[in-house]
Amino acid sequence: MTTEHQDGTDSATAEPPWNLRAVTWLSGTQFFMFGIAIGVMTVAWAEVIRSLDLSDGFFGTAHLLLPVVGLLTLLAAKRIYRYLDHRWIGIYGQLALIGLLVMLAVSDHFVGLLIAFVLAGLGSALVDTATNSVFMEIQARGGREVMNMMYAINSGGTVISALGAGALISLGMDYRWVAVLFAVIMAPVLVASFVIRYPPVNRDEPEEAPSGAEAAEGDIGLIKLMRNPLFRVVFVMTVLGIAVESIVQVWSVIYVDQLLDAPIVYGGAAFALFSLTMMIGRMINAWLVATLGIRRSFLISAAGTALSGVLLMAAFDLWLSVFAFLLMGIAVAGVQPTCLSAAARVAPSRVNIVAAAMMVPAYAAFIATPTAYGWLSDATSLNTAMVLVVIAGVGIGVLALGRPIAEADRAAAPAASAESGDSTLTAQT
C-alpha cells in the first residue's frame, strides 16, 4: 500500500499523485550525499594544495569562488524555477557535486581547481534550494517539523565522509581515488532522482489572496519577502547563526594550533567534534521545537552560543576551549533549520523561492564573516575576535524575544495539535 498525495478537491485541477514517504527519503538522502561531498572536499583541499604546489594565499582567494558562485545561483533562483522544477534542480545540483569530485580526481592544473570551486558553489546552491524547498513542502502538507532532522542527516554525511576520507588518505590511498570512490557512492541517489515523482513547484492560489502576512504570494522575490516582519527576523537570525558556523569551519584549527600552541591534530579533532555535535544538536533541537516551541529553542541556542564565545575569549585551557567548540556546535545547530521552518510560513505555496531567499544570507555570511574575524584578530587577537560569536548569540536571543517569533510560535501550536490528532494528513490510498 502506498500513500499518495493530491491537493484540492476539484479533480480537474488536482495535481499528479506523489508519494510522501518516497520523496522524504529521496530528499533526505540527497541532503546526506550533499554532506558527503562537502566532507570529502574539505579533507581533500590540503592534499590538492600539496599536489598542485599552490600557495595558501592563492588557494584562499580561489576558494571565494565557491560561496560567490553559490550566492549568484541563489539570486537567480526565481528565474531558474521558471524553467526547472524541484526534481531537475536537484539533479543538476547532484551532477555538479559529482563533477566536483571527478574534477578533483582528474585535474593536474590550478584551472581544474577553479572549475572544481565553481562546480562546488553551483552544486551546493542547487541542492540546498531543491532539498530545502521539498522539506518545506513536506512540512506544509504534513504539518510536521522535519527541517532539524534533515539538517542532522546532512551533518552526519559530513562527519562520516570527513572521517572516512581522512582514514583512507592516511592509509595511503591517493586523494584522487578517494574522490572517485565517493563519486561512485553518490551515483545511485542521482539515478533514483530520475524515477521518483516530486510534488509540483507551486500550487494554484486563489485569485484574491487574503490581506496580511501571507497575502499576494503570486509574484514574490527577496525584496518582497523582506517586507514581511517574520521573514526579516529569521533572515537576520540565519546570518548570525551561519556567521558562527563559518568562523568555526575556517578558524577553529588555527585557533587551537596558534593560540593554545597545541598539535594540529587537536585542532582537527575540535572541528570534527564540532561537526558531530552539530548533528546531535539538530536532533535535540527537533525535540525542543516540538516540546518547548520556536522561541524557547532560539533562546536556548542564543544562550549556549554566547556562553561558548565567552569561554573561547578566555582561552586559558585547551580542553575548556574544545568543550566550548562542542557547546557551540550543539547550541548553534538548530538556528538555521528552525529559521527555515519559520520562513516557510510566510509564503507556503512558494517554498521554492523562500528556500532560495533564505540560503542567500547563509552564503553571504560564509563570504564575509571569516574575513571579518581574520581582520579583527589581526587588530586584537584570535581569542578577542571571538567576541563576534558572543554578539551573534546575544543578537539571536534579542530577536527571539520579538513579536514576529512569538506569533510564529502561536501559529505553530495548532499545527502540532492537529498532527497529534490526525496522522492521516491528506493521504489517499
C-alpha positions as CSV (number, residue, x, y, z in Angstrom):
1,M,0.0,0.0,0.0
2,T,1.4,3.4,-0.9
3,T,0.5,6.9,0.4
4,E,-0.1,9.3,-2.4
5,H,-1.0,13.0,-2.1
6,Q,-3.2,15.2,-4.1
7,D,-4.2,18.8,-3.5
8,G,-7.6,20.2,-3.9
9,T,-11.0,18.6,-4.2
10,D,-11.6,19.5,-7.8
11,S,-10.3,16.6,-9.9
12,A,-9.9,18.9,-12.9
13,T,-7.2,20.9,-11.1
14,A,-5.8,18.1,-9.0
15,E,-2.1,17.7,-9.1
16,P,-0.4,14.4,-10.2
17,P,-0.1,11.9,-7.3
18,W,3.3,11.8,-5.5
19,N,4.5,9.5,-2.7
20,L,5.3,11.5,0.5
21,R,7.5,8.8,2.0
22,A,9.5,8.3,-1.2
23,V,10.0,12.0,-1.7
24,T,11.0,12.4,2.0
25,W,13.5,9.5,1.8
26,L,15.0,10.7,-1.5
27,S,15.4,14.3,-0.5
28,G,16.9,13.3,2.8
29,T,19.3,11.0,1.0
30,Q,20.2,13.8,-1.4
31,F,21.0,16.1,1.6
32,F,23.0,13.3,3.1
33,M,25.1,13.0,-0.1
34,F,25.5,16.7,-0.1
35,G,27.1,16.4,3.3
36,I,29.2,13.5,1.9
37,A,30.6,15.7,-0.9
38,I,31.3,18.6,1.4
39,G,33.2,16.3,3.8
40,V,35.4,14.8,1.1
41,M,36.0,18.2,-0.4
42,T,37.1,19.7,2.9
43,V,39.5,16.8,3.6
44,A,40.9,16.8,0.1
45,W,41.9,20.5,0.0
46,A,45.1,20.0,1.9
47,E,46.2,17.2,-0.5
48,V,45.2,19.3,-3.5
49,I,47.3,22.3,-2.3
50,R,50.3,19.9,-1.9
51,S,49.7,18.1,-5.2
52,L,49.3,21.3,-7.3
53,D,52.0,23.2,-5.3
54,L,49.7,26.1,-4.6
55,S,50.3,28.9,-2.1
56,D,47.9,29.4,0.8
57,G,47.1,32.9,-0.5
58,F,46.2,31.7,-3.9
59,F,44.1,28.9,-2.6
60,G,42.3,31.2,-0.1
61,T,41.5,33.7,-2.8
62,A,40.4,31.0,-5.3
63,H,38.2,29.4,-2.6
64,L,36.0,32.5,-2.6
65,L,34.6,31.2,-6.0
66,L,32.6,28.6,-4.1
67,P,30.4,30.9,-2.0
68,V,30.3,33.6,-4.7
69,V,29.0,31.2,-7.4
70,G,26.6,29.8,-4.8
71,L,25.3,33.2,-3.9
72,L,24.8,34.2,-7.6
73,T,23.0,31.0,-8.2
74,L,20.6,31.6,-5.3
75,L,19.9,35.2,-6.5
76,A,18.9,33.7,-9.9
77,A,16.7,31.0,-8.3
78,K,13.4,32.7,-9.2
79,R,14.4,32.7,-12.9
80,I,15.7,29.1,-12.6
81,Y,12.3,27.9,-11.2
82,R,10.6,29.3,-14.3
83,Y,12.2,26.6,-16.3
84,L,13.0,23.8,-13.9
85,D,11.2,22.0,-11.0
86,H,12.5,20.5,-7.8
87,R,13.5,17.3,-9.5
88,W,15.7,18.8,-12.2
89,I,17.2,21.4,-9.9
90,G,18.2,18.6,-7.6
91,I,19.5,16.5,-10.4
92,Y,21.7,19.3,-11.9
93,G,22.9,20.0,-8.3
94,Q,23.9,16.4,-7.8
95,L,25.6,16.3,-11.2
96,A,27.6,19.4,-10.2
97,L,28.7,17.8,-6.9
98,I,29.7,14.6,-8.6
99,G,31.5,16.6,-11.3
100,L,33.4,18.4,-8.5
101,L,34.8,15.1,-7.1
102,V,35.6,13.9,-10.7
103,M,37.4,17.2,-11.3
104,L,39.5,16.8,-8.2
105,A,40.4,13.3,-9.3
106,V,41.5,14.2,-12.9
107,S,42.9,17.7,-12.6
108,D,46.6,18.4,-12.7
109,H,46.4,22.1,-13.0
110,F,45.1,25.0,-11.0
111,V,42.5,25.7,-13.7
112,G,40.9,22.4,-12.8
113,L,40.8,23.6,-9.2
114,L,38.9,26.7,-10.2
115,I,36.4,24.6,-12.1
116,A,36.0,22.4,-9.0
117,F,35.2,25.5,-6.9
118,V,32.6,26.7,-9.5
119,L,31.0,23.2,-9.5
120,A,31.0,23.1,-5.7
121,G,29.3,26.5,-5.5
122,L,26.8,25.7,-8.2
123,G,26.0,22.2,-6.8
124,S,25.7,23.4,-3.2
125,A,23.3,26.1,-4.1
126,L,21.1,24.0,-6.3
127,V,20.9,21.0,-3.9
128,D,20.3,23.4,-1.0
129,T,17.5,25.1,-2.9
130,A,15.8,21.9,-4.1
131,T,16.0,19.9,-0.9
132,N,15.0,22.7,1.4
133,S,12.1,23.5,-0.9
134,V,10.9,19.9,-0.6
135,F,11.4,19.9,3.1
136,M,9.3,23.0,3.4
137,E,6.7,21.4,1.2
138,I,6.6,18.3,3.3
139,Q,6.1,20.4,6.4
140,A,3.3,22.4,4.7
141,R,1.5,19.2,3.6
142,G,2.0,17.2,6.7
143,G,2.2,19.7,9.5
144,R,5.3,18.0,10.9
145,E,8.6,19.7,11.5
146,V,11.3,17.9,9.6
147,M,14.0,20.5,9.0
148,N,16.1,19.9,12.0
149,M,16.3,16.2,11.4
150,M,17.2,16.7,7.8
151,Y,20.0,19.0,8.7
152,A,21.2,16.5,11.3
153,I,21.3,13.9,8.4
154,N,23.4,16.4,6.4
155,S,25.8,16.9,9.3
156,G,26.0,13.1,9.6
157,G,27.1,12.8,6.0
158,T,29.8,15.4,6.5
159,V,31.2,13.7,9.6
160,I,31.1,10.2,8.0
161,S,32.8,11.3,4.8
162,A,35.4,13.5,6.5
163,L,36.4,10.7,8.8
164,G,36.3,8.1,6.0
165,A,38.2,10.2,3.5
166,G,40.8,11.1,6.1
167,A,41.3,7.5,7.2
168,L,41.6,6.3,3.6
169,I,44.2,9.0,2.8
170,S,46.1,8.3,6.0
171,L,46.3,4.6,5.0
172,G,48.0,5.6,1.8
173,M,45.1,5.9,-0.7
174,D,45.6,8.7,-3.2
175,Y,43.0,11.5,-2.7
176,R,42.1,11.3,-6.4
177,W,40.9,7.7,-5.9
178,V,39.1,8.7,-2.7
179,A,37.2,11.3,-4.7
180,V,36.3,8.8,-7.4
181,L,35.1,6.3,-4.7
182,F,32.7,8.8,-3.1
183,A,31.5,10.0,-6.6
184,V,30.5,6.4,-7.3
185,I,28.7,6.2,-3.9
186,M,26.7,9.3,-4.8
187,A,25.6,7.9,-8.2
188,P,22.7,5.7,-7.2
189,V,20.9,8.6,-5.5
190,L,21.3,10.6,-8.7
191,V,19.7,7.7,-10.6
192,A,16.8,7.5,-8.2
193,S,16.1,11.2,-8.7
194,F,15.0,10.5,-12.2
195,V,12.5,7.9,-11.1
196,I,10.6,9.2,-8.1
197,R,7.8,11.7,-8.7
198,Y,8.1,15.1,-6.9
199,P,5.4,17.5,-5.7
200,P,4.7,20.4,-8.1
201,V,6.7,23.5,-7.6
202,N,3.8,25.9,-7.0
203,R,0.2,25.1,-6.1
204,D,-2.6,27.1,-7.6
205,E,-3.6,30.1,-5.4
206,P,-7.0,31.8,-5.2
207,E,-7.3,34.8,-7.4
208,E,-8.0,37.0,-4.4
209,A,-5.5,36.3,-1.7
210,P,-6.3,37.5,1.9
211,S,-4.6,40.6,3.2
212,G,-1.8,40.3,5.8
213,A,1.5,38.4,6.1
214,E,0.6,35.7,3.7
215,A,-1.1,37.8,1.0
216,A,-0.2,38.1,-2.6
217,E,2.2,35.3,-2.9
218,G,2.0,35.0,-6.6
219,D,5.0,37.0,-7.7
220,I,7.5,37.1,-4.9
221,G,11.2,37.7,-4.6
222,L,13.7,38.6,-2.0
223,I,12.7,42.2,-1.8
224,K,9.0,41.5,-1.4
225,L,9.8,38.8,1.2
226,M,11.8,41.3,3.2
227,R,8.7,43.4,3.7
228,N,7.4,40.6,6.0
229,P,8.4,41.1,9.6
230,L,8.8,37.4,10.3
231,F,11.0,36.8,7.2
232,R,13.2,39.8,8.1
233,V,13.8,38.4,11.6
234,V,14.6,34.8,10.6
235,F,16.7,36.2,7.7
236,V,18.9,38.1,10.2
237,M,19.0,35.2,12.6
238,T,20.2,33.0,9.8
239,V,23.1,35.4,9.1
240,L,24.0,35.3,12.8
241,G,23.8,31.5,13.0
242,I,25.8,30.9,9.8
243,A,28.4,33.5,10.9
244,V,29.2,31.4,13.9
245,E,29.4,28.2,11.9
246,S,31.7,29.8,9.3
247,I,34.1,31.1,12.0
248,V,34.5,27.6,13.4
249,Q,34.9,26.0,9.9
250,V,37.6,28.4,8.9
251,W,39.4,29.3,12.1
252,S,38.9,26.6,14.7
253,V,42.0,24.6,13.7
254,I,44.1,27.8,13.6
255,Y,42.7,28.9,16.9
256,V,43.8,25.7,18.7
257,D,47.1,25.5,16.8
258,Q,48.3,29.0,17.2
259,L,46.7,30.4,20.3
260,L,46.9,27.4,22.5
261,D,50.1,26.0,20.9
262,A,48.6,22.5,20.6
263,P,49.4,19.9,18.0
264,I,47.3,20.4,14.8
265,V,45.7,17.0,15.4
266,Y,43.8,18.6,18.4
267,G,42.6,21.4,16.1
268,G,41.3,18.8,13.6
269,A,39.7,16.9,16.4
270,A,38.0,20.0,17.6
271,F,36.5,20.7,14.2
272,A,35.4,17.0,13.8
273,L,33.7,17.1,17.2
274,F,32.1,20.4,16.4
275,S,30.5,18.8,13.2
276,L,29.4,15.8,15.3
277,T,27.8,17.9,17.9
278,M,26.1,19.9,15.2
279,M,24.4,16.7,14.1
280,I,23.4,15.8,17.7
281,G,22.3,19.4,18.3
282,R,20.0,19.3,15.4
283,M,18.3,16.1,16.6
284,I,17.9,17.6,20.1
285,N,16.6,20.9,18.6
286,A,13.8,19.0,16.7
287,W,12.6,17.8,20.1
288,L,13.0,21.2,21.6
289,V,10.9,22.9,18.9
290,A,8.2,20.2,19.2
291,T,8.2,20.3,23.0
292,L,9.0,23.9,24.0
293,G,8.3,25.9,20.9
294,I,10.3,28.0,18.4
295,R,11.0,30.9,20.8
296,R,12.5,28.8,23.6
297,S,14.5,26.8,21.1
298,F,16.1,30.1,19.8
299,L,16.7,31.3,23.4
300,I,18.5,28.1,24.4
301,S,20.6,28.4,21.2
302,A,21.4,32.0,21.9
303,A,22.5,31.3,25.5
304,G,24.7,28.4,24.5
305,T,26.3,30.3,21.6
306,A,27.0,33.4,23.7
307,L,28.5,31.3,26.6
308,S,30.7,29.3,24.2
309,G,32.0,32.6,22.8
310,V,32.8,33.9,26.3
311,L,34.8,30.7,27.0
312,L,36.7,31.0,23.8
313,M,37.6,34.6,24.6
314,A,39.1,33.4,27.9
315,A,41.4,30.9,26.0
316,F,43.3,29.7,29.1
317,D,42.9,26.0,28.7
318,L,43.0,23.6,25.7
319,W,40.2,21.3,26.9
320,L,38.0,24.1,28.0
321,S,38.3,25.5,24.5
322,V,37.5,22.1,23.0
323,F,34.4,22.0,25.3
324,A,33.5,25.5,24.1
325,F,33.5,24.3,20.5
326,L,31.4,21.3,21.4
327,L,28.9,23.6,23.2
328,M,28.8,26.0,20.3
329,G,28.1,23.1,17.9
330,I,25.1,21.9,19.9
331,A,23.8,25.4,20.5
332,V,24.0,26.9,17.1
333,A,23.0,23.8,15.2
334,G,19.3,24.4,15.3
335,V,19.3,28.1,14.3
336,Q,19.3,27.7,10.5
337,P,16.8,24.8,10.2
338,T,14.4,26.4,12.6
339,C,14.6,29.7,10.7
340,L,13.8,27.8,7.5
341,S,10.8,26.2,9.1
342,A,9.5,29.5,10.3
343,A,10.2,31.2,7.0
344,A,8.1,28.6,5.2
345,R,5.0,30.1,6.9
346,V,5.5,33.4,5.1
347,A,4.6,32.0,1.7
348,P,3.7,28.4,2.0
349,S,2.8,28.0,-1.7
350,R,6.1,29.5,-2.8
351,V,8.5,27.5,-0.7
352,N,11.0,27.2,-3.6
353,I,11.5,31.0,-3.6
354,V,11.5,31.2,0.2
355,A,14.1,28.4,0.4
356,A,16.4,30.1,-2.1
357,A,16.0,33.5,-0.4
358,M,16.9,32.0,3.0
359,M,20.0,30.5,1.5
360,V,21.3,33.9,0.4
361,P,22.3,35.1,3.9
362,A,23.9,31.7,4.5
363,Y,26.3,32.0,1.6
364,A,26.8,35.7,2.2
365,A,27.8,35.0,5.8
366,F,30.3,32.4,4.6
367,I,31.9,35.0,2.4
368,A,32.0,37.9,4.9
369,T,32.4,36.5,8.4
370,P,35.6,34.6,8.3
371,T,37.3,37.6,6.6
372,A,35.9,39.9,9.3
373,Y,37.2,37.6,12.0
374,G,40.6,37.5,10.4
375,W,40.9,41.3,10.3
376,L,39.6,41.6,13.8
377,S,42.1,39.0,15.1
378,D,44.9,40.9,13.3
379,A,43.9,44.0,15.2
380,T,43.4,42.3,18.5
381,S,43.9,38.5,19.0
382,L,42.3,35.2,18.0
383,N,40.5,34.9,21.3
384,T,39.4,38.5,21.5
385,A,37.9,38.2,18.0
386,M,35.6,35.5,19.4
387,V,33.5,38.5,20.6
388,L,31.8,38.1,17.2
389,V,30.4,34.8,18.5
390,V,29.1,36.4,21.7
391,I,27.5,39.2,19.7
392,A,25.8,36.7,17.4
393,G,24.4,34.8,20.4
394,V,23.1,37.9,22.0
395,G,21.6,39.0,18.7
396,I,19.7,35.7,18.2
397,G,18.3,36.0,21.8
398,V,17.1,39.6,21.3
399,L,15.4,38.7,18.0
400,A,13.8,35.7,19.6
401,L,12.1,37.9,22.1
402,G,10.4,40.0,19.4
403,R,6.8,39.8,18.3
404,P,7.3,38.0,14.9
405,I,8.8,34.9,16.6
406,A,6.1,35.0,19.3
407,E,3.4,35.0,16.6
408,A,5.1,32.2,14.7
409,D,5.2,30.2,17.9
410,R,1.5,30.6,18.4
411,A,0.7,29.7,14.8
412,A,2.8,26.5,15.2
413,A,0.9,25.3,18.2
414,P,-2.4,24.5,16.4
415,A,-0.4,22.6,13.7
416,A,1.3,20.5,16.3
417,S,-2.1,19.7,18.0
418,A,-3.6,18.8,14.7
419,E,-0.7,16.5,13.9
420,S,-1.1,14.6,17.1
421,G,-4.8,14.2,16.5
422,D,-4.7,13.2,12.8
423,S,-1.8,11.5,11.3
424,T,-3.5,10.7,8.0
425,L,-2.9,14.2,6.6
426,T,-4.5,14.4,3.2
427,A,-3.5,10.9,2.1
428,Q,-5.3,8.8,-0.4
429,T,-4.6,5.1,-0.7
